[in-house]
Amino acid sequence: MTHKINTSQLGPIARRSLLGVAIASALHAPVAFAQEANTADDQVEVIEVKGFTSSLKASMLDKKASDVVYDGITAEDLGKFPDQNVAESLQRITGVAIDRSGGEGQYITVRGFGPDFNTVLVNGRQIATENQGRAFSFDTLPAELISGAKVYKSPLASMQEGGIGSTVEVTTARPFAFDGFKAVPSVKGMYEDISEETTPQLSGLVTNTFLDGKLGVLAAASFQQRKLQTNMLETRYWRPEVSITDRSQLDNPDYADNAQYNGVYVPQNFDQIVDLVDRERTSGNLVVQYAPNDDMTLTLDGLYSKFEVDSDAHSVGHWFSDSNLDDMTFNDNGSLTGVTSTVVDGVGGATDFIRRRYGRDVEIQAFGANFEWLVNDNLTATIDVSTSTAEDNSGGDNFFTVIGYNNEYSVDYSGTTPTLTVAGGDAALQDPSLGRMHYNERNGFDTEDTISEYRADFTWVPDSDNAFYKADFGIYYQDREKTNTRRFASGCEIFCGYTFDFPDELLSVFTAENYFSGVPNQWLTYDPEAFFDYATSDEAVQQIADATGLEFETVRQAIDATNIADPQPSNDSYVVSEETLSAYAQFYFSTEVSEMPLDINFGFRYSQTDTSVDGTSQVVKDLEPIPNDPSDLNVVYETLVGEPVNETNSYSSLLPNVNVKLQLTDDVYLRYAYSQTLTRPMMDDLVPVFNVTVSRPGNLQAQAGNTELEPYKATSWDVSLEWYYDDTSYFSAAAFNKEVEDFISSDTADESLFLDSGEYVFSVLRPRNGETLEVDGLELAWLHTLENGFGIQANATIVDSDSEFSLPGLGNSQNITVFYEKDAFQARVALNNRETFMQEAVSSLGGTEPRFTETYTQVDMSVSYDVNETFTVFFEGINITDEELTRRGRLSEHFVQQVADGSRYAVGVRASF
């Protein structure tokens, strides 16, 4: 694979120095960034990129020549990215950290700013996302289709706004990057050490040129299947400021007016989970390029990815109810360290057998047309039109069901991980005669995202040979619509309470293979569909009728009304429509200061955004007293099913930027960058829904969205020093600062509702602008290669914030890669360490407390050998030290999760024709 360096349209000083090498012409430069077009008399330096070392060199030269603060990854060869996943390669870059799903990189965090704060482009275009927010899921895109990935930490005006953290540009291969025919097939088998399953991964890419090089066609395809097992121990959340008394002391007069323990932390549950996951991804890419002459190039491309995840979990759980807890012990922080959940007269704690399914049924399609035209020696025009759609059709397909029985158990939280003791021992977890029906629900989201983009970019180069050597300008329009339909149904009001029997023959014993030691590894399980079939059967209806004294038809109607057989859209479904119109100009200068080459570019981007949000909300009509219960009020709604709601908003922004690069010596570069950037509000924060959560007199509370949210606005500066002391060796240090205004956080404020019976003041929790967040950081990077084939790549990122509230994802990280490449043999070992960070300010698992991820260190390795010029055999290992992920709550002793995805290994062969 070749890496081209275009030097034809650079400034007069730049053309005389290494500073002026303009990297990434048509092959690697994003179409969105108005890069220089190729001309017939371009000066082109070609680097043959084949192997890890040459990949590092190409990325280093890109960084050296860049007009902005930038880092990147270049494919080692056509169809061969350095890691199995694009996100996992990006984590080797300073400032970048990742979140994993099933042991595979899914989301990125850059300089402490999470996935929603980073704009991800594919070939210069924003791609629709299948999730409820703006974050791009990297696990939907196979690495085999990717030729490069770049992380822009300071912007140009030509770049799409939206990424306070960064703009990430992922590029796929183009046929005009290759001379004639080339084909690269690859096959490998992947072994998962926990599930002990081996699955295939196939990929292939073929490209050719025709009509004397005027027509090029490239097609690529990839298929991957994984069957993995994820083991978990989980306490969903801890409850703060709890006042509680041991059950055995409830009659003690000393605690009649004041609880035995006050202001303490109590866990909500303890679950053991085995998640059996099937993942299958089928992807393809087709590119056609046509150049009728040296001045024009038309590129048509399409990208397709189908990603299916079936997560089928078997769990045994224990839920803590305050009235049943006894023998509680607490440490000096007030955190519970031991507890027994008791049963008295058949009522008390319970052992639950839980089945849960979480699926992703993702389909992504993207199509684009790009026309580059060298109008004359001074003007280049690029027109780009694209559309993409992403769908996740999981609405109503997920489930959460519970069968259990009242039982006594104890949990010890004094150690690193909790330990469980169940009354009756392991046999009590395997007796089908004990099973009783309890909670059940079907849920899931149908999400559809559509993005259409239109842009015109122009580059003008003056004839004069002076300091001003180039101007980029253009216009951009995006139309985006995201529909999120939540489907939900639950029969809890009928089945909850462990009252009704579940047939013994529908229960069996599940064995958790290769599970954690020190806890039970066998418990009851069942087919969830059999659960729902029985719950809606005449047999279940008759059982409930006999137990309650209700008529058969009355029970039947009540069960049918739950819709557990056919979940319906819920009131928190929504449609967000955004229209964005932007215009920009960027100016480039090259001169000398004290005989030191100096490059400066500055620009402005103006953006106007119009937002329309449609949702469904139950409109509160009145609050009525409840007879015999003065402590609560009955909420009366205009309608039971909710009414359509539409709200709109508009905002505009002018975003300046400056990038300065000074060549201090032949090998040392000093950079400075200043910019203002924005990130638009999270889409689910915009939903115009008002839900009453507490309706007590004098304590009225509600939750709501906020369509009037303004974007996050950041002012950033960067200073970096880069020393390129050898052909493939360099050291760099960069300091940065980001001050984010209008930071969105959820807080409460009093709001008046004028209802039929008068004015009521609610304390309403909604997302609001207002906070200011400042983040400082330091990035250090070192690449050193030796003549004997050995080399080391290392970097560290240090980030900090002195703001009063924490930023999810903010944390330090380090990378070390040791590699050897000589002749036909290549080997490397890579270590990535991400230090403790706050994952969520309020845990999505429930409760009101934050959730932290503890320091995680992963070691990966790869070895390859070129059998001949055509065939290469390789071996890969991921997480070879079998590292486990640990999450906690506010305090270090607040255990939340221990997650083991295990190690995985691959053996394969790659060919190049």
N, C-alpha and C positions, 0 to 999 in steps of 0.2 A: 504494500500500500504506500502511495506517495503522499508527501505533505508539501504543498506548494507555498512559496513565499513570494508575493507580488511586490515589486519595488518600482512600479512605473509611475505612480501618481503621488509620490511623496514630496515633502518640502525640500527646498534646495539644500539645507544643512542635513536634513534627515537622509537624503540620498547619498551623502558622503560619509555616513556613519552607521554603525550597527543599530543606533537608536531608531533609524528610520525604516527598519525592515517591517513591512506591513504584512502580518501573518494572516493566513486563512482567507484566501480568495474565495472563489465560487464554491469550492468543496466544503470549507469549514465555516465560512462567515455566515451568520444568520441573515436571511433576506431582510429581516426587520430592521437591521441596523445600517442600511444604506451604505454598504461597503463599496469599494471601488470596483468597477466592472473591468473585465479582462479586455485588453485590446490586442490588435495583431502584433504590435511591437513591444508588448510587455516584457520586462526583464523578470524572469522567473527562476528562483532557486528551488530545486527539488531535493527533498530529503526522503530517502527510502526508509519507511517506517516498518520494521519487521522485528519484533522482539520487545521485551520489556524495557531494555535500556534505551533503545531508539525512541520508544514511546515517551519515556521520561524526557529525553532530549527535545523532542518535538514540542511537548508541553512547556518545557523551560524556555524555548525560543519564542513561543507564543506569549508567554508572560513577559519576557524581556522586551518584545516589540510592541506590546499593547499600549493603547492610548489611555487605558483606565486601570484601576486597581482590579486585578484579575488573577484567577487560577483556573487550571483546566486539566482534563484527562484526555489523552489521545489513544485510540484503539491500537493494539500491538500489531494487528494485521486485519485484513478484511474479515469481518465476522468474528473477531477475537478481541473482546474487551478485557481489561485486566482482571475484573472480578465477575462473578456470576450474575451480579445485579448492579445496575447503574448507581443506585443509592450507595451500595457498599463500596464502589469505587470513589464516589464523591466524598465519603467519610475520611478518605486518606488526605483530603485537602484541608489546609488550615481553616479554622472557623466553622467547619461543617460537621454536624453530628446527625445520627439517624435514629429513628424508631423502627423496631422490627415487628413483623407479624409472622408467626410460624417460623421464626429464626431467619427471616428474609427481610431485607431493607424495604420499608414502605414509604416513610416520610422523612424529610430532611429538616434540620434546624440549622440556621446560619447565623453565627455571631449572637446566639441566644434567642433569636426570633424563630418561632415555630413554623410549621408547614404553611399556615394560612398567610404568613408574612413574606413568602417567597414566590415570585412569579416564575413559573416553569414554561418554557417555550420549546416546541419541537419544530426544528427547521424555521425558527423565527416566528412561529405562530403559537398562540395560546390554545391548548387542547382542553376540551370539555372534561369535567371530572365527574366520577360516579358517586362521590360522597355528598354529604349535605352542605359542606362548606366550599372553600376555594382551593383546598390543598390538593396537590397532584400526588397520586398513588404510583410510585415508581415500580411497584411489583406488577403492574399491568403491562409493563413495557419490557420485552426481553432484551438482554444486553447484546445478543447476537446481531440485532438490527442496527446497532449504534456505532457510529464512527468516531464520535467525540462528545464531550460534555464540558461546558465552560460555566464558571461561576463568576459573574460580574458583581463585584462588591461596591463599585462606584459606577454610576450610570452615565450614559450619553443621552442627549435629548431624543435621539431616534429610538431609544428603547421604550417599550411599553411600560407605563407606570403601573404600580401595584405592589412592588417588592421592596419593603423597607429593609428586610434582611438581605436580599440579593435578587438578581435576575439570573436564572439558570437556563442556559441554552443547550439543548440536546440536538445533535445532528445525526441524520442517517446518511448512508453512502449515496453518491451520485454516479451515474455511469461515465460521465465525462471526466471523472477523476482517474480513470483507468484507460490503458491503451489496449483496445481490442477485447478479446474474450478472456474471462476469468470466472472460475467456479470454485466455491469453497463449501463442501459438505462437512458436517460434523455429527458424530453420534457418541453418546456416553450413557452410562448407567449410574444412577444415584442411589446410594445406600444410606438409610436412616438408622442410626444405632439404637434408638429407643423402640421404634415400631418394628425394626428388623425387616423392613420392606426395601426392595430394590425396584426403581422405576426408570423409565427411559426419558431421554432428552435428545431431540433431533433438531438440526437446523441446516439450512442450506441457502447459499446466495450465488446467483449467477448474473453476470453482466457482459454486455458486448456492445460494440459500436458498428454502425453500418453507414453506407453512403459516404465513404471516405471520411468517416469521423463526424459527419454532420448529424447523425441520429444515434442516440444511445438508449439502451433499455437495461434496467436492472430490476431483478425480482428476488425477494428474500422471504423465507418462511421459517418459523420456529414452533416447535411443540415441546411442552414440558409437562410432566406429570409427577406429582409427589404424593406419597402416602405417609404422613407423619403422625406422631403421637406427642402431644404436649401434656406434661404432668404439672399439676398446680396444687398448692395449698393456699387457701384464701380466707382472709377476714375482710369482708367487703369494706367496712369502715369502722371507726371508733367514734363514740358519742362523747362530747365534752360536757363539762359542768353538770354531771348527773348527780342527783340525790337519790340514794338507794339504801335499803335495809335488807340484811339477810332474811330469807324467808322464815327461818326458825326464830327470828327476833321480832316478827311483825306484831306480836301481842305484848311485847315488852313496853311498859308504860314510859320508859326512858326515851323511847323513840316515837311517842304519840304525836308530838308537835314538831319534831326535828328528826330527819333521817339519821341513820347510823353512820353513813358515809356521805359527805357533801363535796360538790365540786370535783368529782373524780372522773376519770376516763374509763369507759366500759366498751369492750368490743361488741359488735352486733351479731357475729356468727363465726363459725369455723367450718369450712368446707374442704373436702378432698375431691379433686377433679381430674379426670382423664379425658382429654379432648382428642378424639380420633378425626383427623383432618384429611380430606382428599382435595388436592389442588391440581387444576388442569388449566393450562394456558396455551392457546393457539393463536399465533400472530403472523401477519404477513405485511409486506411492503412492496409497492410497485412504483417505479420511477421511469418516466420517459422524458428524454431531453432532445431537443431539435435546435440546431444552429444553422439557419439557411446561409449565413455568412459570418464573417468575423465580428460583426457588430451586434448581432442579435442572438439571444438564447431563450428558448421557451422550455419551461420545465413543468411537467404535470406529474403529480404524485398522489398516492393513496396509502393510507395506513389503516390496518385492521387488527384488533386484538379482542379475543374472547377469553375471559378469565373467570373460572368457576371455582368457588371454594365451598365445600360442604363440611362444616365443623359440627361434629356430633359428640356431645359431651355426656359422660356418665359420672355422676357425683353422689357422694354421701355427705349430708350437711346437718349442722346443728345450729338452730336459731335461738338466741338468748332473749328470753322475756323476763323483764325485771322482777315480776311478782313470783317467779319460780327459782330465783338464784339464791344460793346459800353458800356458806363457807368461803366467802370472798376474801381475798387478800390483795393488798395494794402496796406498791413501792413508794419511795419518797416523793416521786412526781405525781402521785395519785393515780397511777396507771394500774389497772387490774393485772395481777400476776397469776391468779388461780381462782377457779370457780367450779361449783357443782350445780347443775340444773336438776331440780328435783321433780318428783311426781307425787301428788297427794290426791287420793280418791280418784285416780285415773286422769287427773288434770295436771299439766305441767309442761316441762320441756319435751321436745320431740326429736326423733331421728328421722331425717328426710332422705328419700332416694329421688334424686333429681335427674331429669333428662332435659338437655338444652340443645337447641340447634341454632347456629348462627351461620348464615350463608351469604355469599356474594355471587351474584349472577351478572357479571359485568360484560358489557359489549361496548367497544369504542371504535368509531369510524372517523377518519379524517381525510379530507380531500383538499387539494390546492392546485392553483395554477400561478406560475410566476413567469413574468416576461421581463428580461433585461435587454436594454437597448442603449448602445453607445451612440447617442444622437449625433455628436460631433466630437472633436478633440477636447472640448471643454465640458460637455454635459452628458451625464449618464442618467437614464431613467429606469426605474424598476416598479412594475405594477404587480401587486400580489393580491389574489383573492382566495379565500379559504373558508371551509366550514368543517365543523366537527360536532359529533354527538357522542354522549356517553349515557348509558343506561345501566341501572342495577334493579332488576326485577325480582326483589326478594320480599315484596310486600305480602304479609300473611303466611309466608312459607317458614318462618322461624317459629320456634315454640319454647315454652318453659313450663314443665309439668313437675308436680311433686306428689309422691306417694310416701306416707310415713306413718309413724305411730308415736304415742306418748311414751317417753322413756327417760331414764335417769342417766346422766353422763357427767364427766368432769373434764375440764380442759386446763392445761398448765401453760401459762404464757411467760414463765420466768426465763426460759431459754431463748436461743436464737430463733427457733421455730416452735410453734405450739405442739403439744402432744395431747392425744385424746384417749380417754378411758371410758368405755361404754358398759353400762350395767348389762350383765349377761354375756359379756365378752364378744368375740367374733361371731359366735353362733347367733347372737341377737341381730346381727346385720344381714343374716342369710335365711331367716325364717319367713317364708311367703305368707304364712297364716296371719302375720302381724300387720300386713299392708292395708292402709286406709287411704282413701282419696283425699287430696287437699288442693293446693293451688294449681291453676292451669291457665295458660294463655297462648294465643297465637299472635304473632306480631311481625313487624318488618316494614321496610320502606320500599316504595317504588320511586326511584329517583331518575329523572331525565334532565340532562343538561345539553343545551344547544348553543354553540357559538358560531357566529358568522363574522368574518373580518374582511375589510377592504382597505388597501393602503396604496399610496403612491409615494415613492421615495426618489429623491433627485440628488445627484452629486455634481457640483460645479467646480471646475478647476480653472483658475485664471491663466492667461498666457504669460503674464509677467513672472519673472523669477525672483520673487521677493518673499518677505516673511509670511504673508497670507498666502496659503497654497491650496485651500479647499474649503468648500461649504457644503454641508448636507442640510436638506430641508424636505418637508413632506407633510402629508396629512393621513390620518388614520381614523377608521370608524369601526366600532364593534357593536354588535347586537347580540345580547346574551339573555337566555331564559332558562331558569332552573325550576323544575317542578318537583316537589317532594310530597309524596302521598304516604302517610303512615296508615297502615292497616293494623287494627288491634281488636281482639275479642278475648274476654275472660269469663269463666264460669265460677269465679271465686265465691260470689254471693250465694251460690247453691252448694258447692262442694267443699269449701274451706272448713277446717275444724276437725279433720280426722274422724268424721262420724260414719261415713259410708264405706263398706267393705269393697275391696278390689279383688277380683277372682285370682285365686292362687295360681291357676294354670297359666296366667298371663305374666307371672313373675319368674325370673330366673336369677342365677348368681353370676355376677360379673367379676372377672379377675383382672386386676390392674397389673399387667406385666411390666417389668422393669420400672417399678414405682419407687417412691421414696421409702427408705427404711424407717422403722420405728412407729409406723401408723398402719392401720388395717389396709389390706390390699384386695379384699373381697367384700362385696355388698350386693344387695338386690338391684336388679335393673329390669327394664321392660321396654316394649316397643311403644313410643309415644303415639303413633297412629292408632295402635290398639287401645291406648288410654282414651283418646278422643272418641273412637268407635264405641267403646263401652259406655263412656259418659253420656252419649246421646242415644243409647240403646233402650229398648223397652224394659230390659232387665234392670238397668240402673234407675229408670223412671219408677218402676214398681218398688224397688228397694227404698227410694226416697219417699214415695207415697206412704209405704207401710210405716216408715220410721217417723214421719211427721204428721200423719193423719190427713194429709191433703189428698184431693182427688187426683187420679192418674192424669187426666187431661190438664189439670192446673199445673202439675209438675212439668208435663210435656211442653206446655206453652212457655213456661219459665225458662226451660233449658233452650228451647228454640230461639227465644228472645236474646240469649247471650251471643248468638252468631259465632260460637266457637267452631262451627263447621265451615263458616264462610266469613272471615273477618271483613269488616267494612271500614271505609276511610274515616279517620278520626278528625276532631276539630283542629288539631295542630298541623294539618296539612297546609301547604302554601305553594304559591308561584311567585318567584322574584324575576322581574324583567329589568334589564339594565341596557341603556344605550349610552355609548361613550364616543365622543368626537374629540379628536386631538390634532393639534398642529405643532410643528417643531422646527427649530433651526439650530444648527451646530456649526461653529466656525473654528478652523484649524490654522495655527501659526507655527512656524519653525524659524528659529533665529539662534544667535549665540550670545552668551553672557560670559565675559572674560575668557573667550575662546572655548567655552563649554556649551555644547549643543543644548538648546532649550526648546521643548515642544509644549505648546499651550493650546488647549481647546476649551471653548465655553459654549453654552447654549441654553435654550429655554424650551420648555414644553408646556403648552396650554391644553388643559383637558376639561371638558364639560360632561358631566354624568347626570342622566335622568333615570330615576328609579321608580318602578311601580310594583307594589306588592299586593297580592290577592291572598286572602286567607278566609277561614271560617271561625267565627267566634260566637259564643253564647252571650247575648246582650242581657245584662242584669236589669230586671224590671223593678224589683223591690226587695226589701228585707222584711220578713214577717216574724213576729214572736212565735216561739214554739210552746204550746201548752205544757205546763208542768215542768218546763226546763228553761228557766230565765237565763241560763248561762250561755245559750246559743241562739242564733237566728237562722231561719230558713231562707235560703237564697231562691228567689223566684226569677226565672228567666223568661224572656219574651217568647222563645221557642225552645223545645227540648233538643233539637238537632243542630242548632246554631245557624247563623245567618252569614251570607257572604260579606266580606269587608275588603275595601280597596283603599290604599293610601299611597301617596306619591311623595317624592322628594327630589330636589335638584341641588347640585353643588358644582363649583368650578375651582380649578387650582392652576396657579402658574408656578412651574417647577424649574428653577435655575440649576445649573451645574457648571463646575470648573474642574479641569484636570490639567495638572502641570507635571512635566517630566524633565528633569535636569540630569544630563550625563556629566558626572563629576570627573570621571576618568574613563579610560576605554572599557573598564569592567564594572564600574560602580554607578548606580542610578539612584536618584532621589526623586520621590513622587509626593505630590500633594493633591488631594481631591476634596472638593466641597460640593454638596448637593442637598436639595430638598426633594423628598420622595413621599409617597403616600401608600397606604394600604386601605382598601375599601372595607367597610364593616362586614363582619361575618353574616352570611345570608340568613341563618336561623335567628339572629338577633333582630332582624328587621320585621319579623312576622307580627302583624297587627292583631294579636290575640290577648284577651284579658280574662284571666282565670282567678276566681276567688279561692283562696287557700285557707283562710281562717275567717269565720263569721261570728265571732263572739262580741257582744256589746262592749265597746271601749277598746276592742282589739281586732279591728277589721284589717285583713291582710290580703294581698293579691299579687300575682305575677303577670308580667306583660312584656311584649316586644316593643320595639321603638323604631318606627320607619324613618324618623327624622334624624337618625344618627349621621354624623359627619365622618369622613374618613380619618384614620390615624394619620398624622402629619409628622414627618421626621426631618430634622436638620442634622446632617452628618458631615464629619470631616475625617480624612485619612492622611497619615504621613507614613511613608515606608522608605526603607533603604535596602537596595538589592546589590549584591556583590557576585558577579559571574566570574569566578576565578579559574575556571577550566572549561574544557569543551562540553562536559556534561556534569558540571558541579556548580553549585551556587549556595549562597546563604542570604536570607532576607529576614528583616524585622519590620513589623508594621504595627502602628498604634492607631486606634480609631475611637470615635465618640459618636453616639447617636442620642439625640434628645427628641423624644416623641411627645408631641402635644395632642390634646383631644383623645388621649388613650381611653378606650372603652372598657368600662368595668360595670358590673351589676351592683347597684346599691338601692337603698329604699328612700322614698320621699313621699310626703303626704299629698294625696290627690283627692279632689272632691267629686263625688258622683251624685247627681240630682235625680233621685228616684221618685216613685209615686208618692211615697210617704214622707219625703223630705230630703235634705242634704245629708250625705254620709261621707266621712273622711276615712279613706283607706291608706294604709301604709303599703305602697306599691313597689315591689322589687322589679326593676327593669334595667336593661343596659343603657348607660348614659355616657356621653363624652364629658371630659373634665380633668382627668388625671394627667400628670406629666411624669414621664419615665425617662431616666437617663442611664445609658449603658456605656461603659468604657471597656476597652479591651486591648490586648497585645497578642500578636501572632508572630511566631518564630518558625522558620522553615530552613531545612538543610538537606541538600542532595550532594552526595560525594561518591564518585566512582573511581575505581582503581584499574590499572592496566591489566591486572591478572583476572579481571572479570567480576570481582566482588564489588559491591556497592551498598550504600545505606541511604535511606530516605527517612527523615525524622522531622516532626513538627509538633508544636504545642500551641494551644489557644487558651488564653486566660481572659475571662470576662467577669465583670462585676457591675453591680448597680447599687447605689445608695438610696434608691427611691423607697418610699414607705411601703410599697407593695411589691411583691415578687413577680417576675416574668416567667411563665412556664417555659421550660426548655433551657433556661439560662444556667450554664455550667461549663467547667473547664474540660478540655479533652487533649489527648496526646496520641501520636502515631509513631510507630517505628517499623520500617520494612527493611529487612536484610535480604539481598539478592545476589545471585551468581549467574552469569551468562557467558558462556564460552563455547564457540563453535556451535555444535548441535544440541548442547545441553543447557537447560535453564531451570533455576530453582529459586524460590523465594518464600520467606516467612514474614507475615505481617501481623503486627499487634496493634489493636485499637483499644484505647481506654477512655471511657467517658465517666467523669466524676459525678457524684451525687447532684441531682437537679430536681426541681419541683416539676412534676409532670402535669398536675392540674391544681388550680387554686381551690376548687371545690371538686372532689372526686366524682367522676361519672358513675362510680359503683354505688353511690348513695351517700347520705349524710351531708354534713356541712364542713367537713375538715379537708385540708389539702392532702394530696398524695404525692410522695416522693419516690424516685427511682434511685436506688443505691448505686455506688460505683460498680461499673460493669467492664470487664476486660475480656476481649475476644481475640483469639489467635487463629489465623487462617494460613494455609500453605498451598503451594502448587509446585509441581515438577513436570517438565516436558522434555521430550527428546525427539529431534528431527531424524527420523529413520533415513530419509533421503530428501530430495528437493520437493517431493510431493506429499509425503505422509509424516504426520507428527502424532506421537502417542503422549498422553498426559494423565496425570493423577492430581486430584484436588482434595483438600480437606478443609472443612469449615467448622469453626468452633472446636478445634481438635483437643482443647483442654476441658471440654464439656462444662463450660461456665454456665451457671444458673443466674437468672435475673431475680433480684429481690426488690420489693417495693414496701414502703412503710408510710405511716401517717405522720402527724406533726412531730412526734418524739421518736427517738431511735428505737424505743421498745415497742412502738405501735406497729406490730407486724401486720402487713396487708396482703402481700403475695410472695410466693416463691414459685418461679416458673422455670421449668426445664424443657428446652426444645431439643437438647441432645446435640450430638455431633453428626455430621453427614460427610460422606466421601464419594468421590466420583472417579471413574476410570473411563477414558474415551480415546477416540482417534479423530484427527482432523486431517483433511486433505486439501490441497490447493492445486488447481489445474489452470 
